[in-house]
Amino acid sequence: MKILFLSYRFYPEIGGIEVNSEILANYFFKFGAEIHMVTTSLISDDDKKVFDYKVVRNPGRIDLVKEFLWADVVFENNPSLNLSWPNLIFNKPHVVAIRTWISRMDGTMALQDKLKLFWLKKANAVIAVSQKIKESSFNKSIVIGNPFRNELFIDYKKERNIDFVFLGRLVSDKGADMAIDLLNKLNTNEKFSNHKFTLTIIGDGPEKSKLEKQADSHNLNNYITFAGMLKGKELVDCLNNHKYLLVPSRWREPFGNVALEGIACGCLPIVSDGGGLTDAVGNAGVVFERNSVDSLFYKTQELLSDPELENQIRSNFGSHLKNHMPAFVAEKYFNVIKSVV
């Protein structure tokens, strides 16, 4: 089976779509398919990374048409009309995965969003990464949760000496300020007077200086560490030093791979209830009301006060992660693709 894999973004760029595209393409190849990856992402001349399949970068119209002529089936990892348009001519079997909201940030629909919804109706099968994405974008889609990089994110540490960790871009939508507010509430609460909680903020972004001032205004400088951008083993080592992962996103995350990565490193995730984060944690995390510091504090306080509850949630880590192992998820995708050929 010849799979034309369309991924608007791909290696060496970093992000959810890029990582998931590489995981799925690698496994499709292992399952015996021929893969041609088509992307707009360019690569530097000195990047020596080699893939087991052909990667076509920023193709012109003729090259793109040739790839469609070659293919038995087209897999589009998130709608990308500037790469998939030749299928209007060739009408090859076509599967689309929806990885984010098909709308503007404020929820309104632009012309390109309406075109994407039209495109989904023409596909032979549609996959959504979470139940919320399915409900908001295409109700006939099949829900398959994201995989995580299990070879990188592992839990190897029994003793953890830091309480909370936040991992994400330092922008208002990600809610790092709510993590700081939570720490302030906990450290000034009489119930926890015998313990001063600690927080590490991993990431960078335009809100960093504002967050540093917020920490200073609450006299939390001794309890908050701004670790900056961390990647690879350095990131995994840092996560393994923490007990709880805070994901207080104000934005409705389409899924939230960060929660899976935290669980895999032994961090119990505390996440907002917007979008797909509830799918990402399942029964292996705590969910609070999005954009509410009071709800975040209440749910966290409840967790910290009930060791039995924490142990129960942690006991679900293994079974939850099994459903997001790369081979397991890729096989589900592969079966959908085979079914339309």
One Martini backbone bead per residue (centre of mass of N, CA, C, O) as a GRO file, in nm:
protein
  341
    1MET     BB    1   0.094   0.038   0.024
    2LYS     BB    2   0.045   0.378  -0.081
    3ILE     BB    3   0.132   0.653   0.125
    4LEU     BB    4   0.020   0.982   0.132
    5PHE     BB    5   0.177   1.209   0.350
    6LEU     BB    6   0.024   1.493   0.501
    7SER     BB    7   0.238   1.762   0.645
    8TYR     BB    8   0.272   2.080   0.691
    9ARG     BB    9   0.431   1.987   0.944
   10PHE     BB   10   0.783   1.907   1.015
   11TYR     BB   11   1.068   1.804   1.025
   12PRO     BB   12   1.238   2.025   1.247
   13GLU     BB   13   0.990   2.092   1.371
   14ILE     BB   14   0.800   2.188   1.670
   15GLY     BB   15   0.521   1.977   1.759
   16GLY     BB   16   0.239   1.797   1.753
   17ILE     BB   17   0.220   1.734   1.449
   18GLU     BB   18   0.515   1.662   1.400
   19VAL     BB   19   0.535   1.425   1.599
   20ASN     BB   20   0.291   1.256   1.496
   21SER     BB   21   0.389   1.219   1.207
   22GLU     BB   22   0.646   1.061   1.274
   23ILE     BB   23   0.522   0.828   1.426
   24LEU     BB   24   0.322   0.727   1.207
   25ALA     BB   25   0.518   0.690   0.969
   26ASN     BB   26   0.706   0.487   1.103
   27TYR     BB   27   0.480   0.268   1.147
   28PHE     BB   28   0.378   0.234   0.863
   29PHE     BB   29   0.646   0.122   0.767
   30LYS     BB   30   0.653  -0.122   0.965
   31PHE     BB   31   0.371  -0.234   0.838
   32GLY     BB   32   0.455  -0.209   0.500
   33ALA     BB   33   0.449   0.068   0.390
   34GLU     BB   34   0.455   0.317   0.160
   35ILE     BB   35   0.626   0.637   0.198
   36HIS     BB   36   0.518   0.982   0.143
   37MET     BB   37   0.637   1.285   0.256
   38VAL     BB   38   0.451   1.595   0.276
   39THR     BB   39   0.594   1.929   0.305
   40THR     BB   40   0.680   2.274   0.403
   41SER     BB   41   0.924   2.190   0.555
   42LEU     BB   42   1.240   2.278   0.606
   43ILE     BB   43   1.602   2.221   0.563
   44SER     BB   44   1.914   2.197   0.642
   45ASP     BB   45   2.216   2.102   0.503
   46ASP     BB   46   2.332   1.983   0.800
   47ASP     BB   47   2.100   1.787   0.817
   48LYS     BB   48   2.125   1.419   0.880
   49LYS     BB   49   1.852   1.315   0.887
   50VAL     BB   50   1.705   0.989   0.843
   51PHE     BB   51   1.462   0.826   0.655
   52ASP     BB   52   1.263   0.542   0.547
   53TYR     BB   53   1.142   0.776   0.373
   54LYS     BB   54   1.008   0.994   0.170
   55VAL     BB   55   1.084   1.353   0.152
   56VAL     BB   56   0.876   1.629   0.060
   57ARG     BB   57   0.971   1.969   0.013
   58ASN     BB   58   0.804   2.216  -0.102
   59PRO     BB   59   0.618   2.163  -0.346
   60GLY     BB   60   0.526   2.177  -0.646
   61ARG     BB   61   0.273   2.114  -0.855
   62ILE     BB   62   0.401   1.880  -1.016
   63ASP     BB   63   0.508   1.718  -0.775
   64LEU     BB   64   0.235   1.682  -0.637
   65VAL     BB   65   0.096   1.528  -0.866
   66LYS     BB   66   0.294   1.288  -0.868
   67GLU     BB   67   0.221   1.189  -0.583
   68PHE     BB   68  -0.077   1.125  -0.645
   69LEU     BB   69  -0.022   0.919  -0.870
   70TRP     BB   70   0.135   0.715  -0.678
   71ALA     BB   71  -0.101   0.676  -0.493
   72ASP     BB   72  -0.349   0.490  -0.305
   73VAL     BB   73  -0.337   0.689  -0.049
   74VAL     BB   74  -0.457   0.959   0.162
   75PHE     BB   75  -0.290   1.130   0.437
   76GLU     BB   76  -0.420   1.389   0.653
   77ASN     BB   77  -0.247   1.575   0.905
   78ASN     BB   78  -0.443   1.783   0.884
   79PRO     BB   79  -0.580   2.024   0.725
   80SER     BB   80  -0.432   2.091   0.378
   81LEU     BB   81  -0.511   2.252   0.097
   82ASN     BB   82  -0.220   2.315  -0.038
   83LEU     BB   83  -0.173   1.983  -0.059
   84SER     BB   84  -0.476   1.841  -0.135
   85TRP     BB   85  -0.607   1.952  -0.408
   86PRO     BB   86  -0.550   1.713  -0.623
   87ASN     BB   87  -0.801   1.536  -0.523
   88LEU     BB   88  -1.011   1.671  -0.708
   89ILE     BB   89  -0.896   1.501  -0.952
   90PHE     BB   90  -0.820   1.192  -0.839
   91ASN     BB   91  -0.982   1.060  -0.603
   92LYS     BB   92  -0.848   0.944  -0.366
   93PRO     BB   93  -0.821   0.783  -0.105
   94HIS     BB   94  -0.931   0.954   0.212
   95VAL     BB   95  -0.765   1.071   0.511
   96VAL     BB   96  -0.855   1.266   0.807
   97ALA     BB   97  -0.695   1.454   1.060
   98ILE     BB   98  -0.799   1.615   1.358
   99ARG     BB   99  -0.593   1.850   1.571
  100THR     BB  100  -0.786   2.103   1.552
  101TRP     BB  101  -0.959   2.372   1.530
  102ILE     BB  102  -1.226   2.479   1.303
  103SER     BB  103  -1.124   2.797   1.368
  104ARG     BB  104  -1.106   3.060   1.534
  105MET     BB  105  -1.014   3.176   1.839
  106ASP     BB  106  -1.327   3.296   1.876
  107GLY     BB  107  -1.508   3.070   1.692
  108THR     BB  108  -1.508   3.163   1.420
  109MET     BB  109  -1.580   3.153   1.058
  110ALA     BB  110  -1.393   3.121   0.799
  111LEU     BB  111  -1.347   3.036   0.481
  112GLN     BB  112  -1.129   2.812   0.537
  113ASP     BB  113  -1.307   2.658   0.739
  114LYS     BB  114  -1.538   2.589   0.541
  115LEU     BB  115  -1.355   2.432   0.346
  116LYS     BB  116  -1.269   2.213   0.549
  117LEU     BB  117  -1.551   2.100   0.602
  118PHE     BB  118  -1.598   2.019   0.310
  119TRP     BB  119  -1.350   1.826   0.294
  120LEU     BB  120  -1.447   1.621   0.507
  121LYS     BB  121  -1.700   1.523   0.342
  122LYS     BB  122  -1.501   1.391   0.110
  123ALA     BB  123  -1.401   1.192   0.292
  124ASN     BB  124  -1.374   0.854   0.385
  125ALA     BB  125  -1.221   0.949   0.655
  126VAL     BB  126  -1.236   1.060   1.008
  127ILE     BB  127  -1.012   1.192   1.256
  128ALA     BB  128  -1.017   1.245   1.610
  129VAL     BB  129  -0.832   1.339   1.905
  130SER     BB  130  -1.121   1.414   2.031
  131GLN     BB  131  -1.434   1.458   2.142
  132LYS     BB  132  -1.443   1.770   2.108
  133ILE     BB  133  -1.356   1.774   1.813
  134LYS     BB  134  -1.587   1.611   1.706
  135GLU     BB  135  -1.825   1.795   1.808
  136SER     BB  136  -1.710   2.069   1.661
  137SER     BB  137  -1.642   1.946   1.354
  138PHE     BB  138  -1.703   1.603   1.320
  139ASN     BB  139  -1.943   1.367   1.406
  140LYS     BB  140  -1.822   1.117   1.207
  141SER     BB  141  -1.581   1.071   1.362
  142ILE     BB  142  -1.291   0.916   1.480
  143VAL     BB  143  -1.162   0.840   1.796
  144ILE     BB  144  -0.803   0.916   1.841
  145GLY     BB  145  -0.563   0.933   2.040
  146ASN     BB  146  -0.267   1.029   2.124
  147PRO     BB  147   0.060   0.993   2.119
  148PHE     BB  148   0.374   0.911   2.276
  149ARG     BB  149   0.718   0.929   2.370
  150ASN     BB  150   0.820   0.642   2.521
  151GLU     BB  151   1.141   0.658   2.478
  152LEU     BB  152   1.158   0.934   2.653
  153PHE     BB  153   0.906   0.917   2.844
  154ILE     BB  154   1.001   0.845   3.181
  155ASP     BB  155   0.987   0.657   3.491
  156TYR     BB  156   1.278   0.665   3.741
  157LYS     BB  157   1.160   0.806   4.011
  158LYS     BB  158   1.084   0.798   4.359
  159GLU     BB  159   1.209   1.070   4.440
  160ARG     BB  160   1.039   1.388   4.505
  161ASN     BB  161   1.124   1.750   4.568
  162ILE     BB  162   0.895   1.868   4.381
  163ASP     BB  163   0.580   1.961   4.330
  164PHE     BB  164   0.551   2.168   4.079
  165VAL     BB  165   0.473   2.177   3.717
  166PHE     BB  166   0.528   2.381   3.429
  167LEU     BB  167   0.443   2.327   3.069
  168GLY     BB  168   0.506   2.600   2.846
  169ARG     BB  169   0.407   2.869   2.707
  170LEU     BB  170   0.448   3.221   2.789
  171VAL     BB  171   0.116   3.260   2.779
  172SER     BB  172  -0.200   3.335   2.865
  173ASP     BB  173  -0.343   3.069   2.757
  174LYS     BB  174  -0.168   2.867   2.958
  175GLY     BB  175  -0.169   2.972   3.277
  176ALA     BB  176   0.085   3.038   3.465
  177ASP     BB  177  -0.048   3.244   3.662
  178MET     BB  178  -0.225   3.025   3.803
  179ALA     BB  179   0.009   2.871   3.930
  180ILE     BB  180   0.099   3.105   4.111
  181ASP     BB  181  -0.169   3.147   4.258
  182LEU     BB  182  -0.177   2.869   4.381
  183LEU     BB  183   0.081   2.886   4.549
  184ASN     BB  184  -0.013   3.123   4.720
  185LYS     BB  185  -0.261   2.982   4.845
  186LEU     BB  186  -0.109   2.745   4.977
  187ASN     BB  187   0.119   2.924   5.138
  188THR     BB  188  -0.146   3.083   5.296
  189ASN     BB  189  -0.255   2.820   5.419
  190GLU     BB  190  -0.325   2.675   5.721
  191LYS     BB  191  -0.340   2.373   5.637
  192PHE     BB  192  -0.019   2.425   5.509
  193SER     BB  193   0.191   2.546   5.733
  194ASN     BB  194   0.418   2.297   5.719
  195HIS     BB  195   0.425   2.383   5.400
  196LYS     BB  196   0.628   2.470   5.117
  197PHE     BB  197   0.564   2.519   4.802
  198THR     BB  198   0.670   2.418   4.470
  199LEU     BB  199   0.786   2.568   4.147
  200THR     BB  200   0.816   2.490   3.798
  201ILE     BB  201   0.901   2.679   3.500
  202ILE     BB  202   0.859   2.563   3.170
  203GLY     BB  203   0.973   2.803   2.950
  204ASP     BB  204   0.879   3.051   2.698
  205GLY     BB  205   0.798   3.410   2.665
  206PRO     BB  206   0.629   3.721   2.677
  207GLU     BB  207   0.537   3.660   3.001
  208LYS     BB  208   0.785   3.631   3.189
  209SER     BB  209   0.820   3.907   3.336
  210LYS     BB  210   0.534   3.910   3.454
  211LEU     BB  211   0.570   3.648   3.621
  212GLU     BB  212   0.806   3.743   3.793
  213LYS     BB  213   0.647   3.976   3.926
  214GLN     BB  214   0.429   3.801   4.050
  215ALA     BB  215   0.616   3.635   4.233
  216ASP     BB  216   0.730   3.881   4.385
  217SER     BB  217   0.454   3.993   4.498
  218HIS     BB  218   0.429   3.699   4.668
  219ASN     BB  219   0.703   3.599   4.781
  220LEU     BB  220   0.816   3.338   4.565
  221ASN     BB  221   1.125   3.318   4.484
  222ASN     BB  222   1.198   3.058   4.674
  223TYR     BB  223   0.958   2.866   4.509
  224ILE     BB  224   1.043   2.966   4.216
  225THR     BB  225   1.135   2.826   3.893
  226PHE     BB  226   1.297   2.939   3.598
  227ALA     BB  227   1.403   2.710   3.342
  228GLY     BB  228   1.307   2.730   3.071
  229MET     BB  229   1.413   2.567   2.802
  230LEU     BB  230   1.335   2.218   2.750
  231LYS     BB  231   1.490   1.910   2.630
  232GLY     BB  232   1.466   1.599   2.636
  233LYS     BB  233   1.641   1.474   2.893
  234GLU     BB  234   1.623   1.736   3.055
  235LEU     BB  235   1.314   1.730   3.076
  236VAL     BB  236   1.279   1.450   3.203
  237ASP     BB  237   1.447   1.505   3.458
  238CYS     BB  238   1.268   1.731   3.563
  239LEU     BB  239   0.995   1.581   3.582
  240ASN     BB  240   1.115   1.356   3.784
  241ASN     BB  241   1.118   1.586   4.031
  242HIS     BB  242   0.799   1.570   4.022
  243LYS     BB  243   0.453   1.537   4.123
  244TYR     BB  244   0.307   1.782   3.961
  245LEU     BB  245   0.102   1.878   3.682
  246LEU     BB  246   0.033   2.190   3.531
  247VAL     BB  247  -0.278   2.256   3.317
  248PRO     BB  248  -0.418   2.589   3.296
  249SER     BB  249  -0.576   2.630   3.039
  250ARG     BB  250  -0.764   2.863   2.865
  251TRP     BB  251  -0.736   2.712   2.634
  252ARG     BB  252  -0.872   2.483   2.418
  253GLU     BB  253  -0.746   2.194   2.399
  254PRO     BB  254  -0.750   1.945   2.171
  255PHE     BB  255  -0.565   1.775   2.389
  256GLY     BB  256  -0.258   1.722   2.546
  257ASN     BB  257   0.046   1.585   2.557
  258VAL     BB  258   0.166   1.690   2.825
  259ALA     BB  259   0.007   1.496   3.005
  260LEU     BB  260   0.135   1.232   2.906
  261GLU     BB  261   0.430   1.310   2.970
  262GLY     BB  262   0.385   1.343   3.271
  263ILE     BB  263   0.283   1.061   3.339
  264ALA     BB  264   0.536   0.909   3.224
  265CYS     BB  265   0.709   1.081   3.462
  266GLY     BB  266   0.509   1.075   3.735
  267CYS     BB  267   0.297   1.303   3.692
  268LEU     BB  268   0.026   1.453   3.826
  269PRO     BB  269  -0.242   1.581   3.661
  270ILE     BB  270  -0.366   1.928   3.640
  271VAL     BB  271  -0.661   2.018   3.460
  272SER     BB  272  -0.846   2.161   3.236
  273ASP     BB  273  -1.187   2.134   3.088
  274GLY     BB  274  -1.086   2.213   2.815
  275GLY     BB  275  -1.142   2.016   2.578
  276GLY     BB  276  -0.893   1.743   2.548
  277LEU     BB  277  -0.775   1.703   2.842
  278THR     BB  278  -0.973   1.487   2.944
  279ASP     BB  279  -0.860   1.270   2.748
  280ALA     BB  280  -0.555   1.284   2.828
  281VAL     BB  281  -0.619   1.181   3.139
  282GLY     BB  282  -0.875   1.071   3.230
  283ASN     BB  283  -0.814   0.862   3.524
  284ALA     BB  284  -0.501   1.019   3.552
  285GLY     BB  285  -0.649   1.282   3.683
  286VAL     BB  286  -0.720   1.629   3.734
  287VAL     BB  287  -1.020   1.834   3.713
  288PHE     BB  288  -1.091   2.173   3.625
  289GLU     BB  289  -1.215   2.480   3.591
  290ARG     BB  290  -1.187   2.685   3.355
  291ASN     BB  291  -1.054   2.993   3.458
  292SER     BB  292  -1.029   2.883   3.777
  293VAL     BB  293  -0.865   2.929   4.069
  294ASP     BB  294  -1.063   2.810   4.272
  295SER     BB  295  -1.085   2.530   4.141
  296LEU     BB  296  -0.786   2.464   4.146
  297PHE     BB  297  -0.756   2.482   4.453
  298TYR     BB  298  -0.971   2.279   4.540
  299LYS     BB  299  -0.861   2.027   4.384
  300THR     BB  300  -0.575   2.036   4.507
  301GLN     BB  301  -0.651   2.022   4.805
  302GLU     BB  302  -0.796   1.752   4.783
  303LEU     BB  303  -0.550   1.589   4.694
  304LEU     BB  304  -0.345   1.667   4.930
  305SER     BB  305  -0.565   1.548   5.156
  306ASP     BB  306  -0.571   1.257   4.973
  307PRO     BB  307  -0.381   0.983   4.943
  308GLU     BB  308  -0.586   0.780   4.828
  309LEU     BB  309  -0.658   0.937   4.575
  310GLU     BB  310  -0.374   0.952   4.458
  311ASN     BB  311  -0.324   0.646   4.441
  312GLN     BB  312  -0.559   0.587   4.250
  313ILE     BB  313  -0.466   0.760   4.014
  314ARG     BB  314  -0.181   0.631   3.983
  315SER     BB  315  -0.295   0.339   3.918
  316ASN     BB  316  -0.390   0.450   3.614
  317PHE     BB  317  -0.142   0.507   3.438
  318GLY     BB  318  -0.083   0.244   3.278
  319SER     BB  319  -0.361   0.204   3.130
  320HIS     BB  320  -0.363   0.481   2.994
  321LEU     BB  321  -0.091   0.463   2.831
  322LYS     BB  322  -0.161   0.217   2.652
  323ASN     BB  323  -0.366   0.395   2.468
  324HIS     BB  324  -0.079   0.582   2.381
  325MET     BB  325   0.086   0.403   2.231
  326PRO     BB  326   0.226   0.418   1.931
  327ALA     BB  327   0.150   0.135   1.816
  328PHE     BB  328  -0.151   0.143   1.894
  329VAL     BB  329  -0.231   0.404   1.743
  330ALA     BB  330  -0.116   0.338   1.458
  331GLU     BB  331  -0.298   0.090   1.409
  332LYS     BB  332  -0.562   0.243   1.403
  333TYR     BB  333  -0.495   0.420   1.164
  334PHE     BB  334  -0.420   0.194   0.963
  335ASN     BB  335  -0.703   0.062   0.959
  336VAL     BB  336  -0.850   0.301   0.840
  337ILE     BB  337  -0.687   0.322   0.580
  338LYS     BB  338  -0.741   0.031   0.476
  339SER     BB  339  -1.062   0.058   0.467
  340VAL     BB  340  -1.050   0.271   0.199
  341VAL     BB  341  -0.896   0.086  -0.030
   0.00000   0.00000   0.00000
